[in-house]
Amino acid sequence: MPSTAHRSKVLKGVTDIQDNFVLYLSEWKNRIPALRSWVLNIHVTTDSLPKHAAYEAKTGAYTEAWSKYENATINLHLPDDPEIETEELEEIAIHELMHILLSPWNEGWQMAMGKRLTEEMKDVLLIMEEQACTRLACGYMRTKHPKHTEEVKA
Ligand SMILES: [Zn+2]
């Protein structure tokens, strides 16, 4: 059983989950100064994930960020009749914000490598980015929930 089970509340239904997701994103956006000037577009839906984002399917969240414009779209795809623990939802929110923080890194690789950036290299970069986001999100979670251990792999 995850260590969060005894403290975390279960959220039910799209509206409840969406409201809390927006609150977590806004709280953590404010806690991380580099993100305060960003505009976040948040989409929560029960539609299935688009194919290009299927690699994120474990939690159903993915983020597209344009660092030049400090504009990002965070998508959370939920199943019908969704249920999620508050701590898991909060960690997903932070994880997606970490993708925004790391987005200039990605854009830098594309700019530096151009067409030499192969699909294989993109896969490696993606795996490294996911790992970094997961570890950073877990670390940030522990600044608020000292006993947090669950690592969301989104
Ligand atoms: Zn991710």
Backbone and ligand atoms as CSV (ligand in chain L), in Angstrom:
chain,resi,resn,atom,element,x,y,z
A,1,MET,N,N,0.851,-1.199,0.000
A,1,MET,CA,C,0.000,0.000,0.000
A,1,MET,C,C,0.886,1.248,0.000
A,2,PRO,N,N,0.567,2.214,-0.859
A,2,PRO,CA,C,1.406,3.427,-0.893
A,2,PRO,C,C,1.354,4.158,0.446
A,3,SER,N,N,2.452,4.795,0.796
A,3,SER,CA,C,2.538,5.458,2.094
A,3,SER,C,C,1.582,6.639,2.194
A,4,THR,N,N,1.036,7.056,1.079
A,4,THR,CA,C,0.156,8.224,1.086
A,4,THR,C,C,-1.245,7.853,1.576
A,5,ALA,N,N,-1.565,6.564,1.607
A,5,ALA,CA,C,-2.953,6.131,1.788
A,5,ALA,C,C,-3.601,6.669,3.063
A,6,HIS,N,N,-2.811,6.777,4.140
A,6,HIS,CA,C,-3.438,7.159,5.403
A,6,HIS,C,C,-3.688,8.659,5.521
A,7,ARG,N,N,-3.017,9.467,4.715
A,7,ARG,CA,C,-3.174,10.913,4.868
A,7,ARG,C,C,-3.898,11.545,3.705
A,8,SER,N,N,-3.862,10.892,2.575
A,8,SER,CA,C,-4.359,11.471,1.349
A,8,SER,C,C,-5.865,11.239,1.225
A,9,LYS,N,N,-6.553,12.249,0.760
A,9,LYS,CA,C,-7.995,12.140,0.568
A,9,LYS,C,C,-8.256,11.681,-0.870
A,10,VAL,N,N,-9.333,10.934,-1.069
A,10,VAL,CA,C,-9.665,10.496,-2.421
A,10,VAL,C,C,-10.632,11.488,-3.061
A,11,LEU,N,N,-10.275,11.946,-4.235
A,11,LEU,CA,C,-11.145,12.841,-4.999
A,11,LEU,C,C,-11.912,12.015,-6.016
A,12,LYS,N,N,-13.200,12.326,-6.166
A,12,LYS,CA,C,-14.037,11.566,-7.105
A,12,LYS,C,C,-14.713,12.508,-8.089
A,13,GLY,N,N,-14.735,12.090,-9.337
A,13,GLY,CA,C,-15.445,12.851,-10.353
A,13,GLY,C,C,-14.583,13.909,-11.015
A,14,VAL,N,N,-14.901,14.200,-12.262
A,14,VAL,CA,C,-14.082,15.106,-13.071
A,14,VAL,C,C,-14.028,16.512,-12.467
A,15,THR,N,N,-15.166,17.028,-12.012
A,15,THR,CA,C,-15.211,18.410,-11.514
A,15,THR,C,C,-14.330,18.587,-10.281
A,16,ASP,N,N,-14.463,17.663,-9.333
A,16,ASP,CA,C,-13.679,17.718,-8.100
A,16,ASP,C,C,-12.177,17.625,-8.415
A,17,ILE,N,N,-11.842,16.703,-9.291
A,17,ILE,CA,C,-10.434,16.507,-9.656
A,17,ILE,C,C,-9.904,17.735,-10.399
A,18,GLN,N,N,-10.695,18.243,-11.327
A,18,GLN,CA,C,-10.266,19.430,-12.079
A,18,GLN,C,C,-10.036,20.629,-11.148
A,19,ASP,N,N,-10.972,20.881,-10.241
A,19,ASP,CA,C,-10.842,22.011,-9.315
A,19,ASP,C,C,-9.554,21.897,-8.501
A,20,ASN,N,N,-9.278,20.699,-7.999
A,20,ASN,CA,C,-8.077,20.517,-7.179
A,20,ASN,C,C,-6.803,20.580,-8.013
A,21,PHE,N,N,-6.851,20.080,-9.240
A,21,PHE,CA,C,-5.693,20.127,-10.136
A,21,PHE,C,C,-5.320,21.591,-10.408
A,22,VAL,N,N,-6.323,22.404,-10.687
A,22,VAL,CA,C,-6.088,23.830,-10.942
A,22,VAL,C,C,-5.483,24.499,-9.701
A,23,LEU,N,N,-5.998,24.157,-8.519
A,23,LEU,CA,C,-5.469,24.726,-7.278
A,23,LEU,C,C,-4.014,24.325,-7.048
A,24,TYR,N,N,-3.702,23.043,-7.258
A,24,TYR,CA,C,-2.319,22.581,-7.066
A,24,TYR,C,C,-1.378,23.269,-8.056
A,25,LEU,N,N,-1.812,23.374,-9.304
A,25,LEU,CA,C,-0.956,24.022,-10.303
A,25,LEU,C,C,-0.703,25.472,-9.913
A,26,SER,N,N,-1.729,26.152,-9.448
A,26,SER,CA,C,-1.560,27.557,-9.116
A,26,SER,C,C,-0.700,27.717,-7.853
A,27,GLU,N,N,-0.886,26.835,-6.883
A,27,GLU,CA,C,-0.063,26.891,-5.674
A,27,GLU,C,C,1.418,26.678,-6.006
A,28,TRP,N,N,1.718,25.664,-6.805
A,28,TRP,CA,C,3.124,25.336,-7.080
A,28,TRP,C,C,3.746,26.275,-8.103
A,29,LYS,N,N,2.945,26.809,-8.994
A,29,LYS,CA,C,3.435,27.819,-9.929
A,29,LYS,C,C,3.932,29.023,-9.133
A,30,ASN,N,N,3.202,29.351,-8.078
A,30,ASN,CA,C,3.586,30.474,-7.227
A,30,ASN,C,C,4.796,30.150,-6.345
A,31,ARG,N,N,4.923,28.883,-5.927
A,31,ARG,CA,C,6.053,28.488,-5.085
A,31,ARG,C,C,7.369,28.487,-5.852
A,32,ILE,N,N,7.284,28.363,-7.187
A,32,ILE,CA,C,8.496,28.256,-8.006
A,32,ILE,C,C,8.627,29.548,-8.819
A,33,PRO,N,N,9.488,30.484,-8.373
A,33,PRO,CA,C,9.524,31.824,-8.975
A,33,PRO,C,C,9.676,31.821,-10.498
A,34,ALA,N,N,10.456,30.888,-11.042
A,34,ALA,CA,C,10.684,30.890,-12.494
A,34,ALA,C,C,9.400,30.645,-13.287
A,35,LEU,N,N,8.371,30.137,-12.617
A,35,LEU,CA,C,7.125,29.818,-13.333
A,35,LEU,C,C,6.055,30.896,-13.192
A,36,ARG,N,N,6.315,31.873,-12.324
A,36,ARG,CA,C,5.235,32.825,-11.999
A,36,ARG,C,C,4.754,33.627,-13.200
A,37,SER,N,N,5.656,33.918,-14.156
A,37,SER,CA,C,5.260,34.742,-15.297
A,37,SER,C,C,4.620,33.924,-16.426
A,38,TRP,N,N,4.600,32.606,-16.268
A,38,TRP,CA,C,4.029,31.763,-17.319
A,38,TRP,C,C,2.499,31.819,-17.325
A,39,VAL,N,N,1.937,31.681,-18.531
A,39,VAL,CA,C,0.491,31.505,-18.678
A,39,VAL,C,C,0.234,30.016,-18.869
A,40,LEU,N,N,-0.630,29.467,-18.037
A,40,LEU,CA,C,-0.953,28.041,-18.136
A,40,LEU,C,C,-2.373,27.862,-18.652
A,41,ASN,N,N,-2.498,27.046,-19.685
A,41,ASN,CA,C,-3.822,26.631,-20.156
A,41,ASN,C,C,-4.036,25.205,-19.654
A,42,ILE,N,N,-5.102,24.990,-18.956
A,42,ILE,CA,C,-5.312,23.692,-18.326
A,42,ILE,C,C,-6.549,23.019,-18.918
A,43,HIS,N,N,-6.335,21.807,-19.422
A,43,HIS,CA,C,-7.447,21.052,-20.006
A,43,HIS,C,C,-7.611,19.740,-19.258
A,44,VAL,N,N,-8.776,19.557,-18.699
A,44,VAL,CA,C,-9.083,18.287,-18.032
A,44,VAL,C,C,-10.258,17.662,-18.774
A,45,THR,N,N,-10.092,16.417,-19.184
A,45,THR,CA,C,-11.104,15.800,-20.033
A,45,THR,C,C,-11.165,14.289,-19.807
A,46,THR,N,N,-12.290,13.682,-20.188
A,46,THR,CA,C,-12.374,12.216,-20.163
A,46,THR,C,C,-12.179,11.638,-21.574
A,47,ASP,N,N,-11.853,12.498,-22.537
A,47,ASP,CA,C,-11.475,11.976,-23.865
A,47,ASP,C,C,-10.189,11.176,-23.729
A,48,SER,N,N,-9.977,10.216,-24.642
A,48,SER,CA,C,-8.739,9.438,-24.543
A,48,SER,C,C,-7.553,10.281,-25.026
A,49,LEU,N,N,-6.363,9.864,-24.597
A,49,LEU,CA,C,-5.140,10.588,-24.939
A,49,LEU,C,C,-4.888,10.578,-26.440
A,50,PRO,N,N,-4.415,11.692,-26.989
A,50,PRO,CA,C,-3.989,11.656,-28.393
A,50,PRO,C,C,-2.784,10.731,-28.550
A,51,LYS,N,N,-2.641,10.166,-29.741
A,51,LYS,CA,C,-1.600,9.155,-29.971
A,51,LYS,C,C,-0.197,9.662,-29.661
A,52,HIS,N,N,0.091,10.910,-30.037
A,52,HIS,CA,C,1.452,11.410,-29.855
A,52,HIS,C,C,1.811,11.552,-28.378
A,53,ALA,N,N,0.813,11.488,-27.507
A,53,ALA,CA,C,1.088,11.618,-26.079
A,53,ALA,C,C,0.910,10.297,-25.352
A,54,ALA,N,N,0.750,9.234,-26.092
A,54,ALA,CA,C,0.433,7.936,-25.481
A,54,ALA,C,C,1.523,7.457,-24.536
A,55,TYR,N,N,2.763,7.905,-24.739
A,55,TYR,CA,C,3.846,7.492,-23.850
A,55,TYR,C,C,3.632,7.990,-22.424
A,56,GLU,N,N,2.772,8.963,-22.288
A,56,GLU,CA,C,2.487,9.521,-20.958
A,56,GLU,C,C,1.298,8.828,-20.306
A,57,ALA,N,N,0.854,7.729,-20.909
A,57,ALA,CA,C,-0.453,7.171,-20.547
A,57,ALA,C,C,-0.580,6.699,-19.112
A,58,LYS,N,N,0.523,6.563,-18.399
A,58,LYS,CA,C,0.425,6.023,-17.034
A,58,LYS,C,C,-0.487,6.852,-16.146
A,59,THR,N,N,-0.378,8.174,-16.224
A,59,THR,CA,C,-1.318,8.983,-15.456
A,59,THR,C,C,-2.247,9.747,-16.381
A,60,GLY,N,N,-1.943,9.762,-17.668
A,60,GLY,CA,C,-2.796,10.481,-18.597
A,60,GLY,C,C,-2.552,11.966,-18.649
A,61,ALA,N,N,-1.382,12.404,-18.160
A,61,ALA,CA,C,-1.100,13.835,-18.221
A,61,ALA,C,C,0.057,14.101,-19.178
A,62,TYR,N,N,-0.021,15.207,-19.904
A,62,TYR,CA,C,1.126,15.643,-20.688
A,62,TYR,C,C,1.057,17.151,-20.887
A,63,THR,N,N,2.201,17.724,-21.175
A,63,THR,CA,C,2.326,19.178,-21.221
A,63,THR,C,C,3.070,19.616,-22.469
A,64,GLU,N,N,2.566,20.657,-23.086
A,64,GLU,CA,C,3.276,21.280,-24.207
A,64,GLU,C,C,3.642,22.703,-23.782
A,65,ALA,N,N,4.927,23.044,-23.925
A,65,ALA,CA,C,5.394,24.347,-23.426
A,65,ALA,C,C,6.159,25.095,-24.512
A,66,TRP,N,N,5.929,26.409,-24.568
A,66,TRP,CA,C,6.660,27.279,-25.495
A,66,TRP,C,C,7.376,28.323,-24.660
A,67,SER,N,N,8.672,28.078,-24.402
A,67,SER,CA,C,9.364,28.909,-23.412
A,67,SER,C,C,9.521,30.357,-23.901
A,68,LYS,N,N,9.654,30.539,-25.216
A,68,LYS,CA,C,9.795,31.895,-25.750
A,68,LYS,C,C,8.605,32.772,-25.353
A,69,TYR,N,N,7.422,32.195,-25.356
A,69,TYR,CA,C,6.206,32.946,-25.026
A,69,TYR,C,C,5.742,32.702,-23.594
A,70,GLU,N,N,6.483,31.879,-22.867
A,70,GLU,CA,C,6.104,31.495,-21.508
A,70,GLU,C,C,4.630,31.101,-21.450
A,71,ASN,N,N,4.296,30.196,-22.356
A,71,ASN,CA,C,2.914,29.731,-22.482
A,71,ASN,C,C,2.915,28.211,-22.549
A,72,ALA,N,N,2.085,27.587,-21.742
A,72,ALA,CA,C,2.065,26.120,-21.721
A,72,ALA,C,C,0.644,25.605,-21.622
A,73,THR,N,N,0.438,24.440,-22.219
A,73,THR,CA,C,-0.851,23.765,-22.106
A,73,THR,C,C,-0.643,22.453,-21.376
A,74,ILE,N,N,-1.364,22.297,-20.279
A,74,ILE,CA,C,-1.271,21.095,-19.463
A,74,ILE,C,C,-2.562,20.311,-19.650
A,75,ASN,N,N,-2.412,19.069,-20.091
A,75,ASN,CA,C,-3.574,18.230,-20.377
A,75,ASN,C,C,-3.650,17.086,-19.388
A,76,LEU,N,N,-4.819,16.926,-18.797
A,76,LEU,CA,C,-5.040,15.788,-17.902
A,76,LEU,C,C,-6.221,14.992,-18.442
A,77,HIS,N,N,-5.912,13.779,-18.888
A,77,HIS,CA,C,-6.960,12.907,-19.417
A,77,HIS,C,C,-7.350,11.882,-18.361
A,78,LEU,N,N,-8.621,11.870,-18.014
A,78,LEU,CA,C,-9.114,10.997,-16.950
A,78,LEU,C,C,-10.024,9.912,-17.532
A,79,PRO,N,N,-10.112,8.771,-16.835
A,79,PRO,CA,C,-11.090,7.769,-17.269
A,79,PRO,C,C,-12.498,8.240,-16.883
A,80,ASP,N,N,-13.530,7.564,-17.370
A,80,ASP,CA,C,-14.886,7.862,-16.909
A,80,ASP,C,C,-14.965,7.496,-15.430
A,81,ASP,N,N,-15.754,8.243,-14.658
A,81,ASP,CA,C,-15.856,8.042,-13.199
A,81,ASP,C,C,-14.484,7.970,-12.524
A,82,PRO,N,N,-13.666,9.000,-12.696
A,82,PRO,CA,C,-12.293,8.945,-12.160
A,82,PRO,C,C,-12.240,9.090,-10.641
A,83,GLU,N,N,-11.215,8.494,-10.061
A,83,GLU,CA,C,-10.911,8.625,-8.632
A,83,GLU,C,C,-9.405,8.770,-8.510
A,84,ILE,N,N,-8.957,9.672,-7.658
A,84,ILE,CA,C,-7.515,9.829,-7.473
A,84,ILE,C,C,-7.243,10.402,-6.086
A,85,GLU,N,N,-6.127,10.005,-5.495
A,85,GLU,CA,C,-5.754,10.553,-4.192
A,85,GLU,C,C,-5.164,11.951,-4.368
A,86,THR,N,N,-5.432,12.809,-3.397
A,86,THR,CA,C,-4.960,14.202,-3.501
A,86,THR,C,C,-3.446,14.265,-3.689
A,87,GLU,N,N,-2.715,13.413,-2.962
A,87,GLU,CA,C,-1.250,13.484,-3.067
A,87,GLU,C,C,-0.748,13.061,-4.444
A,88,GLU,N,N,-1.429,12.084,-5.030
A,88,GLU,CA,C,-1.030,11.664,-6.382
A,88,GLU,C,C,-1.322,12.782,-7.389
A,89,LEU,N,N,-2.489,13.404,-7.232
A,89,LEU,CA,C,-2.862,14.498,-8.140
A,89,LEU,C,C,-1.889,15.673,-7.996
A,90,GLU,N,N,-1.510,15.969,-6.762
A,90,GLU,CA,C,-0.571,17.068,-6.525
A,90,GLU,C,C,0.786,16.763,-7.157
A,91,GLU,N,N,1.222,15.517,-7.034
A,91,GLU,CA,C,2.512,15.159,-7.629
A,91,GLU,C,C,2.453,15.224,-9.157
A,92,ILE,N,N,1.318,14.843,-9.726
A,92,ILE,CA,C,1.164,14.970,-11.186
A,92,ILE,C,C,1.262,16.445,-11.585
A,93,ALA,N,N,0.598,17.314,-10.807
A,93,ALA,CA,C,0.639,18.751,-11.114
A,93,ALA,C,C,2.083,19.261,-11.090
A,94,ILE,N,N,2.834,18.889,-10.053
A,94,ILE,CA,C,4.232,19.352,-9.971
A,94,ILE,C,C,5.055,18.752,-11.115
A,95,HIS,N,N,4.851,17.474,-11.383
A,95,HIS,CA,C,5.579,16.809,-12.473
A,95,HIS,C,C,5.377,17.559,-13.795
A,96,GLU,N,N,4.138,17.936,-14.076
A,96,GLU,CA,C,3.874,18.649,-15.330
A,96,GLU,C,C,4.542,20.028,-15.316
A,97,LEU,N,N,4.588,20.678,-14.150
A,97,LEU,CA,C,5.286,21.966,-14.051
A,97,LEU,C,C,6.789,21.794,-14.284
A,98,MET,N,N,7.340,20.649,-13.881
A,98,MET,CA,C,8.762,20.379,-14.120
A,98,MET,C,C,9.047,20.285,-15.625
A,99,HIS,N,N,8.080,19.714,-16.372
A,99,HIS,CA,C,8.252,19.691,-17.836
A,99,HIS,C,C,8.360,21.114,-18.380
A,100,ILE,N,N,7.602,22.031,-17.790
A,100,ILE,CA,C,7.673,23.430,-18.244
A,100,ILE,C,C,9.048,24.018,-17.912
A,101,LEU,N,N,9.522,23.761,-16.691
A,101,LEU,CA,C,10.852,24.272,-16.300
A,101,LEU,C,C,11.939,23.743,-17.231
A,102,LEU,N,N,11.794,22.491,-17.671
A,102,LEU,CA,C,12.832,21.869,-18.500
A,102,LEU,C,C,12.648,22.129,-19.993
A,103,SER,N,N,11.569,22.803,-20.371
A,103,SER,CA,C,11.291,22.956,-21.801
A,103,SER,C,C,12.389,23.692,-22.590
A,104,PRO,N,N,13.094,24.672,-22.017
A,104,PRO,CA,C,14.157,25.314,-22.809
A,104,PRO,C,C,15.278,24.338,-23.164
A,105,TRP,N,N,15.487,23.356,-22.327
A,105,TRP,CA,C,16.498,22.315,-22.565
A,105,TRP,C,C,16.181,21.567,-23.864
A,106,ASN,N,N,14.929,21.137,-23.969
A,106,ASN,CA,C,14.441,20.453,-25.158
A,106,ASN,C,C,14.575,21.287,-26.422
A,107,GLU,N,N,14.115,22.536,-26.298
A,107,GLU,CA,C,14.171,23.443,-27.442
A,107,GLU,C,C,15.628,23.696,-27.832
A,108,GLY,N,N,16.518,23.752,-26.857
A,108,GLY,CA,C,17.941,23.942,-27.114
A,108,GLY,C,C,18.536,22.805,-27.922
A,109,TRP,N,N,18.165,21.575,-27.565
A,109,TRP,CA,C,18.638,20.415,-28.328
A,109,TRP,C,C,18.171,20.494,-29.774
A,110,GLN,N,N,16.912,20.857,-29.942
A,110,GLN,CA,C,16.378,20.930,-31.307
A,110,GLN,C,C,17.095,22.012,-32.115
A,111,MET,N,N,17.350,23.131,-31.457
A,111,MET,CA,C,18.013,24.232,-32.145
A,111,MET,C,C,19.469,23.878,-32.481
A,112,ALA,N,N,20.135,23.224,-31.540
A,112,ALA,CA,C,21.551,22.898,-31.737
A,112,ALA,C,C,21.741,21.773,-32.752
A,113,MET,N,N,20.824,20.809,-32.757
A,113,MET,CA,C,21.018,19.612,-33.576
A,113,MET,C,C,20.262,19.654,-34.905
A,114,GLY,N,N,19.182,20.394,-34.969
A,114,GLY,CA,C,18.399,20.448,-36.201
A,114,GLY,C,C,18.003,19.065,-36.669
A,115,LYS,N,N,18.253,18.790,-37.957
A,115,LYS,CA,C,17.835,17.511,-38.528
A,115,LYS,C,C,18.676,16.332,-38.046
A,116,ARG,N,N,19.832,16.633,-37.397
A,116,ARG,CA,C,20.650,15.529,-36.879
A,116,ARG,C,C,20.052,14.913,-35.620
A,117,LEU,N,N,19.010,15.547,-35.090
A,117,LEU,CA,C,18.335,14.999,-33.908
A,117,LEU,C,C,17.411,13.862,-34.367
A,118,THR,N,N,17.866,12.628,-34.162
A,118,THR,CA,C,17.114,11.468,-34.661
A,118,THR,C,C,16.004,11.069,-33.693
A,119,GLU,N,N,15.122,10.202,-34.163
A,119,GLU,CA,C,14.041,9.700,-33.304
A,119,GLU,C,C,14.611,8.980,-32.089
A,120,GLU,N,N,15.711,8.226,-32.308
A,120,GLU,CA,C,16.341,7.498,-31.199
A,120,GLU,C,C,16.852,8.482,-30.140
A,121,MET,N,N,17.474,9.571,-30.605
A,121,MET,CA,C,17.979,10.570,-29.658
A,121,MET,C,C,16.830,11.243,-28.920
A,122,LYS,N,N,15.738,11.507,-29.640
A,122,LYS,CA,C,14.573,12.120,-28.991
A,122,LYS,C,C,14.025,11.202,-27.904
A,123,ASP,N,N,14.019,9.887,-28.187
A,123,ASP,CA,C,13.536,8.924,-27.185
A,123,ASP,C,C,14.400,8.967,-25.929
A,124,VAL,N,N,15.709,9.008,-26.126
A,124,VAL,CA,C,16.621,9.053,-24.972
A,124,VAL,C,C,16.407,10.339,-24.172
A,125,LEU,N,N,16.297,11.464,-24.900
A,125,LEU,CA,C,16.068,12.744,-24.213
A,125,LEU,C,C,14.759,12.725,-23.437
A,126,LEU,N,N,13.752,12.095,-24.045
A,126,LEU,CA,C,12.444,12.031,-23.395
A,126,LEU,C,C,12.503,11.208,-22.106
A,127,ILE,N,N,13.192,10.068,-22.183
A,127,ILE,CA,C,13.326,9.217,-20.991
A,127,ILE,C,C,14.059,9.976,-19.891
A,128,MET,N,N,15.135,10.686,-20.273
A,128,MET,CA,C,15.884,11.466,-19.279
A,128,MET,C,C,15.034,12.590,-18.695
A,129,GLU,N,N,14.236,13.225,-19.554
A,129,GLU,CA,C,13.372,14.302,-19.062
A,129,GLU,C,C,12.321,13.760,-18.094
A,130,GLU,N,N,11.717,12.621,-18.460
A,130,GLU,CA,C,10.711,12.027,-17.574
A,130,GLU,C,C,11.305,11.702,-16.206
A,131,GLN,N,N,12.521,11.125,-16.245
A,131,GLN,CA,C,13.179,10.763,-14.990
A,131,GLN,C,C,13.461,12.012,-14.141
A,132,ALA,N,N,13.953,13.052,-14.799
A,132,ALA,CA,C,14.249,14.297,-14.075
A,132,ALA,C,C,12.967,14.883,-13.473
A,133,CYS,N,N,11.881,14.901,-14.260
A,133,CYS,CA,C,10.619,15.478,-13.767
A,133,CYS,C,C,10.082,14.675,-12.586
A,134,THR,N,N,10.168,13.354,-12.676
A,134,THR,CA,C,9.673,12.493,-11.598
A,134,THR,C,C,10.469,12.723,-10.317
A,135,ARG,N,N,11.799,12.787,-10.451
A,135,ARG,CA,C,12.639,12.964,-9.262
A,135,ARG,C,C,12.471,14.350,-8.647
A,136,LEU,N,N,12.403,15.374,-9.505
A,136,LEU,CA,C,12.205,16.729,-8.999
A,136,LEU,C,C,10.841,16.877,-8.324
A,137,ALA,N,N,9.805,16.295,-8.955
A,137,ALA,CA,C,8.457,16.394,-8.380
A,137,ALA,C,C,8.413,15.711,-7.019
A,138,CYS,N,N,9.061,14.555,-6.909
A,138,CYS,CA,C,9.088,13.851,-5.625
A,138,CYS,C,C,9.807,14.701,-4.582
A,139,GLY,N,N,10.900,15.324,-4.966
A,139,GLY,CA,C,11.638,16.186,-4.048
A,139,GLY,C,C,10.821,17.388,-3.594
A,140,TYR,N,N,10.148,18.046,-4.549
A,140,TYR,CA,C,9.293,19.180,-4.183
A,140,TYR,C,C,8.162,18.734,-3.261
A,141,MET,N,N,7.566,17.580,-3.568
A,141,MET,CA,C,6.483,17.062,-2.717
A,141,MET,C,C,6.958,16.926,-1.280
A,142,ARG,N,N,8.187,16.476,-1.105
A,142,ARG,CA,C,8.694,16.248,0.260
A,142,ARG,C,C,8.930,17.547,1.021
A,143,THR,N,N,9.029,18.662,0.317
A,143,THR,CA,C,9.146,19.931,1.036
A,143,THR,C,C,7.820,20.308,1.699
A,144,LYS,N,N,6.727,19.739,1.212
A,144,LYS,CA,C,5.399,20.021,1.783
A,144,LYS,C,C,4.860,18.827,2.566
A,145,HIS,N,N,5.133,17.624,2.045
A,145,HIS,CA,C,4.695,16.376,2.692
A,145,HIS,C,C,5.961,15.559,2.976
A,146,PRO,N,N,6.568,15.749,4.165
A,146,PRO,CA,C,7.896,15.171,4.428
A,146,PRO,C,C,7.981,13.654,4.274
A,147,LYS,N,N,6.852,12.963,4.417
A,147,LYS,CA,C,6.903,11.504,4.325
A,147,LYS,C,C,6.545,10.989,2.944
A,148,HIS,N,N,6.359,11.903,2.000
A,148,HIS,CA,C,5.945,11.471,0.672
A,148,HIS,C,C,7.002,10.585,0.018
A,149,THR,N,N,6.565,9.448,-0.519
A,149,THR,CA,C,7.517,8.559,-1.178
A,149,THR,C,C,7.058,8.148,-2.565
A,150,GLU,N,N,5.791,8.242,-2.810
A,150,GLU,CA,C,5.278,7.736,-4.070
A,150,GLU,C,C,5.847,8.526,-5.240
A,151,GLU,N,N,6.349,7.831,-6.222
A,151,GLU,CA,C,6.867,8.510,-7.406
A,151,GLU,C,C,5.945,8.270,-8.575
A,152,VAL,N,N,5.308,9.322,-9.024
A,152,VAL,CA,C,4.454,9.216,-10.201
A,152,VAL,C,C,5.342,9.218,-11.424
A,153,LYS,N,N,5.085,8.330,-12.351
A,153,LYS,CA,C,5.960,8.176,-13.518
A,153,LYS,C,C,5.481,8.969,-14.728
A,154,ALA,N,N,4.580,9.890,-14.530
A,154,ALA,CA,C,4.005,10.620,-15.677
A,154,ALA,C,C,5.077,11.322,-16.484
L,1,ZN,ZN,ZN,6.052,13.441,-17.741
